[in-house]
Amino acid sequence: MNKLSPRETFDRQLDHLRDQLLMLGSMVEQNTLSAVDALKQRDIAMAQSAYAYDQKINEKRFEIESTCIALIAMQQPIARDLRILASTLDIASELERMGDYAKGIARICLLMKDQLPTKPIIDLPLMAELTTNMLRRALGAFVSVNVSQAMQIPKEDNRVDDLYNQINRVLLSYMISDPSTIDRANYLTWAAHNLERMADRVTNICERTIYVATGEMKELDASDDEQNGLYEHP
């Protein structure tokens, strides 16, 4: 068997790191959906499980971080390779924070206990589906360095923001008409806020994809498109 060259060895290490990042993203995605489902179903056991699972997300984040630091120290990468490792460190941190948002939603379910929600929980699961779908595709764009896709995904944040604003308007109307609902309405507002913030962090992942491809730290928003003079650095 032919011995791998240093470049081939490093490429395999990067591939493994990308796989671990995708795994972390999947963990965050599934725990977010579980936490929201627990809140919708008033399932305390499911909420407790989602709350505890955050520890596994934290452990995976630190595992990725340790691998990145070791590769930087041992391989002394330059240019694009260094951008990949630096961005992976940043994205792992973003994912860990998203995991905290999912944990927060599980905690809301535990705090509500037997209290009935102020309104039927319909929009929150839709927010969660939209957000986790954005997250999954953003991570796919990062590992494949798909700039075009990374530019498009943040535009979908408007749909999440619209749902968030709609939830807030409805809950506010409940609180005004019946002050006894304030605490329960606030719980759902906090849950919606966590999902809205999660979608915002997906945009940060997309920005890292562009950084890897171009070396340019570019802030994305809904008005951005592909025609912005992006070009590839070695």
C-alpha positions as CSV (number, residue, x, y, z in Angstrom):
1,M,0.0,0.0,0.0
2,N,1.4,3.4,-1.0
3,K,2.0,5.8,1.9
4,L,-0.2,8.9,1.9
5,S,1.5,12.2,1.2
6,P,1.3,14.9,3.8
7,R,-1.3,16.7,1.6
8,E,-3.4,13.6,1.3
9,T,-3.3,13.0,5.0
10,F,-4.3,16.5,5.7
11,D,-7.2,16.3,3.2
12,R,-8.5,13.2,5.0
13,Q,-8.3,15.0,8.3
14,L,-10.2,17.9,6.9
15,D,-12.9,15.5,5.5
16,H,-13.2,13.9,8.9
17,L,-13.6,17.3,10.5
18,R,-16.3,18.3,8.0
19,D,-18.2,15.0,8.9
20,Q,-18.0,15.9,12.6
21,L,-19.3,19.4,11.9
22,L,-22.2,17.9,10.0
23,M,-22.9,15.5,12.8
24,L,-22.9,18.4,15.3
25,G,-25.4,20.3,13.1
26,S,-27.6,17.2,12.9
27,M,-27.6,16.9,16.7
28,V,-28.6,20.5,17.0
29,E,-31.3,20.1,14.4
30,Q,-32.9,17.1,15.9
31,N,-32.8,18.5,19.5
32,T,-34.4,21.7,18.3
33,L,-37.3,19.8,16.7
34,S,-37.6,17.6,19.8
35,A,-37.7,20.5,22.2
36,V,-40.4,22.3,20.1
37,D,-42.4,19.0,19.8
38,A,-42.2,18.5,23.6
39,L,-43.6,22.0,24.0
40,K,-46.4,21.4,21.6
41,Q,-47.3,18.1,23.1
42,R,-46.7,19.2,26.7
43,D,-44.4,16.1,27.0
44,I,-42.3,16.7,30.1
45,A,-40.2,13.5,29.6
46,M,-39.3,14.6,26.1
47,A,-38.4,18.1,27.3
48,Q,-36.2,16.6,30.0
49,S,-34.4,14.5,27.4
50,A,-33.9,17.5,25.1
51,Y,-32.6,19.5,28.0
52,A,-30.1,16.9,29.0
53,Y,-29.0,16.2,25.4
54,D,-27.5,19.7,25.3
55,Q,-24.5,18.2,27.2
56,K,-23.7,15.9,24.3
57,I,-23.9,18.9,21.9
58,N,-21.4,20.7,24.1
59,E,-19.1,17.7,24.2
60,K,-19.1,17.4,20.4
61,R,-18.4,21.1,20.0
62,F,-15.3,20.8,22.2
63,E,-14.2,17.7,20.4
64,I,-14.3,19.6,17.1
65,E,-12.5,22.5,18.7
66,S,-9.7,20.3,20.0
67,T,-9.3,18.7,16.5
68,C,-9.1,22.1,14.9
69,I,-6.5,23.4,17.3
70,A,-4.4,20.2,16.9
71,L,-4.4,20.5,13.1
72,I,-3.4,24.2,13.2
73,A,-0.6,23.3,15.5
74,M,0.7,20.2,13.7
75,Q,0.0,21.1,10.0
76,Q,0.6,24.9,10.2
77,P,-1.9,25.5,7.4
78,I,-1.9,28.6,5.3
79,A,-4.4,30.4,3.0
80,R,-7.6,28.5,2.3
81,D,-6.8,25.6,4.7
82,L,-6.4,28.0,7.5
83,R,-9.7,29.7,6.6
84,I,-11.4,26.4,6.7
85,L,-10.1,25.6,10.2
86,A,-10.8,29.0,11.6
87,S,-14.3,29.0,10.1
88,T,-14.9,25.5,11.5
89,L,-14.0,26.7,15.0
90,D,-16.4,29.6,14.6
91,I,-19.3,27.5,13.2
92,A,-18.9,24.9,16.0
93,S,-19.3,27.7,18.5
94,E,-22.4,28.9,16.6
95,L,-23.9,25.4,16.7
96,E,-23.2,25.1,20.4
97,R,-25.1,28.4,20.9
98,M,-28.0,27.1,18.8
99,G,-28.0,24.1,21.0
100,D,-28.4,26.4,24.0
101,Y,-31.5,27.9,22.3
102,A,-33.0,24.4,21.9
103,K,-32.2,23.7,25.6
104,G,-34.0,27.0,26.4
105,I,-37.1,25.8,24.6
106,A,-37.0,22.5,26.5
107,R,-36.7,24.5,29.8
108,I,-39.7,26.6,28.8
109,C,-41.7,23.4,28.5
110,L,-40.5,22.3,32.0
111,L,-41.4,25.7,33.5
112,M,-44.9,25.6,32.0
113,K,-45.5,22.1,33.5
114,D,-49.3,21.6,33.4
115,Q,-50.2,25.1,32.3
116,L,-52.1,25.2,29.0
117,P,-50.5,27.4,26.4
118,T,-52.1,30.7,25.7
119,K,-52.8,29.7,22.1
120,P,-52.5,26.5,20.0
121,I,-48.8,25.9,19.2
122,I,-48.9,26.0,15.4
123,D,-46.5,28.6,14.2
124,L,-43.6,27.5,16.5
125,P,-43.2,24.1,14.8
126,L,-43.2,25.8,11.4
127,M,-40.5,28.3,12.6
128,A,-38.5,25.3,13.8
129,E,-38.9,23.5,10.5
130,L,-37.8,26.5,8.5
131,T,-34.9,27.3,10.7
132,T,-33.5,23.7,10.9
133,N,-33.9,23.4,7.1
134,M,-31.9,26.5,6.6
135,L,-29.3,25.2,9.1
136,R,-28.9,21.9,7.3
137,R,-28.5,23.5,3.9
138,A,-26.1,26.2,5.3
139,L,-23.8,23.5,6.6
140,G,-24.0,21.6,3.3
141,A,-23.0,24.8,1.6
142,F,-20.1,25.2,3.9
143,V,-18.6,21.8,3.5
144,S,-19.0,22.0,-0.3
145,V,-18.0,25.7,-0.4
146,N,-21.1,26.5,-2.4
147,V,-21.0,30.3,-2.4
148,S,-24.2,30.6,-4.5
149,Q,-26.2,28.6,-2.0
150,A,-24.7,30.5,0.9
151,M,-25.8,33.7,-0.6
152,Q,-29.4,32.6,-1.0
153,I,-30.1,31.0,2.3
154,P,-30.1,34.2,4.5
155,K,-32.9,35.6,2.3
156,E,-35.2,32.9,3.9
157,D,-34.7,34.5,7.3
158,N,-37.5,36.9,6.3
159,R,-40.0,34.1,6.5
160,V,-38.8,33.2,10.0
161,D,-39.0,36.8,11.1
162,D,-42.5,37.1,9.7
163,L,-43.7,34.1,11.8
164,Y,-41.9,35.6,14.8
165,N,-43.7,38.9,14.4
166,Q,-47.0,37.2,13.8
167,I,-46.6,35.1,17.0
168,N,-45.7,38.2,19.0
169,R,-48.8,40.2,17.7
170,V,-51.2,37.4,18.5
171,L,-49.7,36.8,22.0
172,L,-49.7,40.5,22.7
173,S,-53.4,40.7,21.9
174,Y,-54.1,37.8,24.3
175,M,-52.2,39.6,27.1
176,I,-54.0,42.9,26.5
177,S,-57.4,41.2,26.5
178,D,-56.7,38.9,29.5
179,P,-53.8,39.9,31.8
180,S,-54.0,36.5,33.4
181,T,-52.4,35.0,30.3
182,I,-49.2,37.2,30.5
183,D,-46.9,34.6,32.0
184,R,-48.0,31.8,29.7
185,A,-47.8,34.1,26.7
186,N,-44.3,35.2,27.6
187,Y,-43.2,31.6,27.7
188,L,-44.2,31.2,24.0
189,T,-42.6,34.5,23.2
190,W,-39.3,33.4,24.6
191,A,-39.5,30.1,22.6
192,A,-40.2,32.1,19.4
193,H,-37.3,34.4,20.2
194,N,-34.9,31.4,20.5
195,L,-35.9,30.2,17.1
196,E,-35.6,33.6,15.5
197,R,-32.1,34.0,17.0
198,M,-31.2,30.5,15.7
199,A,-32.1,31.6,12.1
200,D,-29.9,34.7,12.5
201,R,-27.0,32.5,13.4
202,V,-27.5,30.4,10.2
203,T,-26.6,33.6,8.3
204,N,-23.3,33.7,10.2
205,I,-22.5,30.2,8.9
206,C,-23.2,31.3,5.4
207,E,-20.9,34.3,5.8
208,R,-18.1,31.8,6.8
209,T,-18.7,29.9,3.6
210,I,-18.0,33.0,1.6
211,Y,-15.0,33.7,3.7
212,V,-13.5,30.3,3.0
213,A,-14.1,30.8,-0.8
214,T,-12.9,34.4,-1.1
215,G,-11.0,35.4,2.0
216,E,-13.6,38.2,2.4
217,M,-15.6,38.7,5.6
218,K,-18.9,39.8,4.1
219,E,-22.0,40.6,6.1
220,L,-25.1,39.1,4.3
221,D,-28.6,40.3,4.4
222,A,-31.8,39.8,2.3
223,S,-30.7,42.3,-0.3
224,D,-27.5,40.4,-1.2
225,D,-27.3,38.4,-4.4
226,E,-24.7,36.5,-6.3
227,Q,-23.7,39.5,-8.4
228,N,-21.4,41.1,-5.9
229,G,-18.0,40.6,-7.5
230,L,-17.1,37.6,-5.5
231,Y,-13.9,35.8,-6.6
232,E,-11.9,32.9,-5.4
233,H,-8.6,33.2,-3.6
234,P,-6.1,30.3,-3.6
